[in-house]
């Protein structure tokens, strides 16, 4: 798949084109100066001209030659610059691409591919600043895999990693493009649902829970079914005076209520 050109790529291309145009423009200036020099040379060779006229023509001829030598130097530098951009432009673009990918990776959870906690907090803060435009409709889901430590200890970390990937996919599958999911840490995942009512956010949380509850944990060596993948999910909707910290705290508290009330359920604050 061909990578879409970025603004940075286009600026490098424009820079090369501009350097080329400067070089071509300077060549036109040199041609014009040659015409002036040739005209003055003819004037100087004309013996019918007065001494005064020949002095002025000589001064013009000398000035043109000085300007010409300076423009030739500038043209040479401009040409070298255009060649440098041409030779190294792709290298600069590739380095910038790697920089952007590094920045992106720094904001993602390497295991599941969803946002990490740092990125999630940044996005939530941004949504909180825009809360008035959302007319108070913003919800946060906080989830925790039930008995995850037991599963990890019994089946190993590879099985645990697969469960975490399944949880991430369940969130992604059930969220809108405008929603945002992140891994809060360990086996906790959280999501922002902007423009979503409390009732509809509960429906989304229930869909995620139900999707995972259909999945079984199996011992790959024996084929034995060891249990189900279940989530306890807490829901908090935006209140007047809320901050990113307070809405997360209420979602977290609701999640622990779900755990203490039988697990595998969605509880709203």
C-alpha positions as CSV (number, residue, x, y, z in Angstrom):
1,X,0.0,0.0,0.0
2,X,1.4,3.4,-1.0
3,X,1.9,5.8,1.9
4,X,-0.1,9.0,1.6
5,X,2.1,12.1,1.2
6,X,2.1,14.2,4.3
7,X,2.4,18.0,4.6
8,X,6.1,17.5,5.4
9,X,6.6,15.4,2.2
10,X,4.9,18.1,0.2
11,X,7.1,20.9,1.7
12,X,10.3,19.0,0.7
13,X,8.9,18.6,-2.8
14,X,8.0,22.3,-3.0
15,X,11.5,23.2,-1.7
16,X,13.2,21.3,-4.4
17,X,10.9,22.8,-7.1
18,X,11.5,26.3,-5.7
19,X,15.3,25.8,-5.8
20,X,15.0,24.6,-9.4
21,X,12.9,27.6,-10.3
22,X,15.5,30.0,-8.7
23,X,18.3,28.3,-10.7
24,X,16.3,28.6,-14.0
25,X,15.5,32.2,-13.2
26,X,19.1,33.0,-12.6
27,X,20.0,31.5,-16.0
28,X,17.5,33.9,-17.6
29,X,19.1,36.8,-15.8
30,X,22.5,35.7,-17.1
31,X,21.2,35.6,-20.6
32,X,19.7,39.1,-20.2
33,X,23.1,40.4,-18.8
34,X,24.9,38.9,-21.7
35,X,22.7,40.9,-24.0
36,X,23.4,44.1,-22.2
37,X,27.2,43.3,-22.2
38,X,27.2,42.5,-25.9
39,X,25.3,45.8,-26.6
40,X,27.8,47.8,-24.6
41,X,30.7,46.1,-26.3
42,X,29.3,47.0,-29.7
43,X,28.9,50.6,-28.4
44,X,32.5,50.7,-27.2
45,X,33.7,49.5,-30.5
46,X,31.8,52.2,-32.3
47,X,34.5,54.9,-33.0
48,X,31.8,57.5,-33.9
49,X,30.7,57.7,-30.3
50,X,31.9,60.6,-28.1
51,X,34.5,60.0,-25.4
52,X,31.9,60.7,-22.6
53,X,29.5,58.2,-24.1
54,X,32.2,55.6,-24.3
55,X,33.2,56.2,-20.6
56,X,29.6,55.6,-19.5
57,X,29.3,52.5,-21.7
58,X,32.6,51.2,-20.3
59,X,31.3,51.7,-16.7
60,X,28.1,49.9,-17.6
61,X,30.1,47.1,-19.2
62,X,32.3,46.7,-16.1
63,X,29.2,46.8,-13.7
64,X,27.4,44.2,-15.8
65,X,30.5,41.9,-15.6
66,X,30.7,42.3,-11.8
67,X,27.0,41.5,-11.4
68,X,27.3,38.6,-13.8
69,X,30.1,37.0,-11.9
70,X,28.1,37.4,-8.6
71,X,25.0,35.9,-10.2
72,X,27.0,33.0,-11.6
73,X,28.2,32.2,-8.1
74,X,24.7,32.5,-6.7
75,X,23.4,30.3,-9.6
76,X,26.1,27.7,-8.8
77,X,25.1,27.6,-5.1
78,X,21.4,27.5,-6.0
79,X,22.0,24.5,-8.4
80,X,24.1,22.7,-5.7
81,X,21.3,23.3,-3.2
82,X,18.6,21.9,-5.6
83,X,20.8,18.9,-6.3
84,X,21.3,18.4,-2.5
85,X,17.6,18.5,-1.9
86,X,17.0,16.1,-4.7
87,X,19.7,13.6,-3.4
88,X,18.8,13.9,0.2
89,X,15.0,14.8,0.1
90,X,13.9,11.1,0.3
91,X,16.3,10.5,3.2
92,X,14.8,13.5,5.0
93,X,11.2,12.3,4.3
94,X,12.1,8.8,5.5
95,X,13.6,10.1,8.7
96,X,10.5,12.3,9.4
97,X,8.3,9.2,8.7
98,X,10.3,7.2,11.3
99,X,10.0,10.1,13.8
100,X,6.2,10.2,13.3
101,X,6.0,6.5,13.8
102,X,8.1,6.7,16.9
103,X,5.8,9.4,18.3
104,X,2.8,7.2,17.5
105,X,4.3,4.1,19.1
106,X,5.0,6.1,22.3
107,X,1.2,6.7,22.5
108,X,0.1,3.1,22.0
109,X,0.0,0.0,24.1
110,X,2.5,-2.4,22.3
111,X,0.5,-5.6,23.1
112,X,-3.0,-4.6,22.1
113,X,-2.4,-1.6,19.8
114,X,-4.9,0.6,21.6
115,X,-3.9,3.9,23.2
116,X,-1.8,3.7,26.4
117,X,-2.8,5.4,29.6
118,X,-0.8,8.6,28.8
119,X,-2.5,9.0,25.5
120,X,-5.9,8.2,26.9
121,X,-5.6,10.8,29.6
122,X,-4.6,13.4,27.0
123,X,-7.6,12.6,24.8
124,X,-10.0,12.6,27.8
125,X,-8.7,16.1,28.9
126,X,-9.3,17.3,25.4
127,X,-12.9,16.0,25.5
128,X,-13.5,17.6,28.9
129,X,-12.5,21.0,27.5
130,X,-15.1,20.5,24.7
131,X,-17.8,19.2,27.1
132,X,-20.1,22.2,26.5
133,X,-20.2,21.4,22.8
134,X,-21.1,17.8,23.8
135,X,-24.1,19.2,25.7
136,X,-23.2,17.1,28.7
137,X,-23.3,13.8,26.8
138,X,-20.1,12.1,27.5
139,X,-19.6,8.7,29.2
140,X,-16.6,6.8,30.4
141,X,-16.4,3.0,30.7
142,X,-13.8,1.3,33.0
143,X,-13.4,-2.4,32.8
144,X,-11.4,-5.1,34.5
145,X,-11.0,-8.8,33.5
146,X,-12.5,-11.0,36.2
147,X,-10.0,-13.3,37.9
148,X,-7.3,-12.4,35.4
149,X,-4.5,-13.1,37.9
150,X,-5.8,-16.7,38.4
151,X,-5.9,-17.2,34.6
152,X,-2.4,-15.8,34.3
153,X,-1.0,-18.0,37.0
154,X,-2.7,-21.1,35.8
155,X,-2.3,-20.8,32.0
156,X,0.7,-18.5,31.8
157,X,1.3,-15.0,30.4
158,X,0.9,-16.0,26.8
159,X,-2.7,-17.0,27.4
160,X,-3.2,-13.8,29.5
161,X,-1.9,-11.7,26.6
162,X,-4.4,-13.4,24.2
163,X,-7.2,-12.5,26.6
164,X,-6.1,-8.9,26.7
165,X,-6.0,-8.7,22.9
166,X,-9.6,-10.2,22.8
167,X,-10.8,-7.5,25.3
168,X,-9.2,-4.7,23.2
169,X,-10.9,-6.1,20.0
170,X,-14.3,-6.3,21.7
171,X,-14.1,-2.7,22.7
172,X,-13.0,-1.6,19.2
173,X,-15.7,-3.7,17.6
174,X,-18.5,-2.1,19.7
175,X,-17.4,1.5,19.7
176,X,-18.1,4.2,17.1
177,X,-15.3,6.0,15.2
178,X,-15.8,9.0,17.4
179,X,-15.2,6.9,20.6
180,X,-11.8,6.3,22.1
181,X,-10.4,3.2,23.9
182,X,-7.2,2.8,25.8
183,X,-5.5,0.3,28.1
184,X,-5.5,1.9,31.5
185,X,-3.0,-0.6,32.9
186,X,-2.7,-4.4,33.6
187,X,-6.1,-5.9,32.6
188,X,-8.0,-2.7,32.8
189,X,-9.4,-1.0,29.7
190,X,-11.3,2.2,29.5
191,X,-13.3,4.0,26.8
192,X,-14.6,7.5,26.2
193,X,-18.0,7.8,24.5
194,X,-18.5,11.4,23.5
195,X,-22.0,12.5,22.5
196,X,-23.5,9.4,24.1
197,X,-26.3,9.4,26.7
198,X,-26.0,7.5,30.0
199,X,-28.6,4.9,28.7
200,X,-26.8,4.3,25.4
201,X,-23.4,4.1,27.1
202,X,-24.9,1.3,29.3
203,X,-26.0,-0.5,26.2
204,X,-22.5,-0.3,24.7
205,X,-21.0,-1.6,27.9
206,X,-23.4,-4.5,27.9
207,X,-22.6,-5.4,24.3
208,X,-18.9,-5.5,25.1
209,X,-19.5,-7.6,28.2
210,X,-21.8,-10.1,26.4
211,X,-19.4,-10.5,23.4
212,X,-16.6,-11.5,25.7
213,X,-18.8,-13.8,27.9
214,X,-19.3,-16.0,24.8
215,X,-15.6,-16.6,24.6
216,X,-14.1,-19.7,26.4
217,X,-10.7,-20.2,27.8
218,X,-9.2,-23.5,26.7
219,X,-6.1,-25.5,27.5
220,X,-4.5,-25.8,24.0
221,X,-2.7,-29.0,24.9
222,X,-5.8,-30.9,26.2
223,X,-8.6,-29.0,24.7
224,X,-10.2,-28.7,28.1
225,X,-12.5,-25.7,28.6
226,X,-11.2,-23.9,31.7
227,X,-13.7,-21.1,31.9
228,X,-15.2,-18.0,30.4
229,X,-13.8,-14.5,29.8
230,X,-15.8,-12.1,31.8
231,X,-15.6,-8.4,32.5
232,X,-16.7,-6.1,35.3
233,X,-17.5,-2.8,33.8
234,X,-18.2,0.6,35.5
235,X,-20.0,3.4,33.8
236,X,-19.8,7.1,34.7
237,X,-21.5,9.9,32.7
238,X,-20.5,13.6,32.8
239,X,-21.7,15.7,35.7
240,X,-21.6,19.4,36.2
241,X,-18.2,20.3,37.6
242,X,-16.5,17.1,36.5
243,X,-12.9,16.9,35.7
244,X,-11.0,14.1,33.9
245,X,-9.9,12.8,37.3
246,X,-13.4,12.8,38.9
247,X,-15.2,11.1,36.0
248,X,-12.5,8.4,35.9
249,X,-12.7,7.9,39.6
250,X,-16.5,7.4,39.5
251,X,-16.2,4.9,36.6
252,X,-13.5,3.1,38.6
253,X,-15.7,3.0,41.7
254,X,-18.6,1.6,39.6
255,X,-16.4,-1.1,38.2
256,X,-15.4,-2.2,41.7
257,X,-19.1,-2.3,42.6
258,X,-19.6,-4.7,39.7
259,X,-16.8,-6.9,40.9
260,X,-18.1,-7.0,44.5
261,X,-21.7,-7.8,43.2
262,X,-21.0,-11.0,41.4
263,X,-18.7,-9.8,38.5
264,X,-19.5,-10.1,34.8
265,X,-21.8,-7.1,34.8
266,X,-22.1,-3.4,34.0
267,X,-22.9,-1.0,36.9
268,X,-23.4,2.7,36.5
269,X,-22.4,5.3,39.0
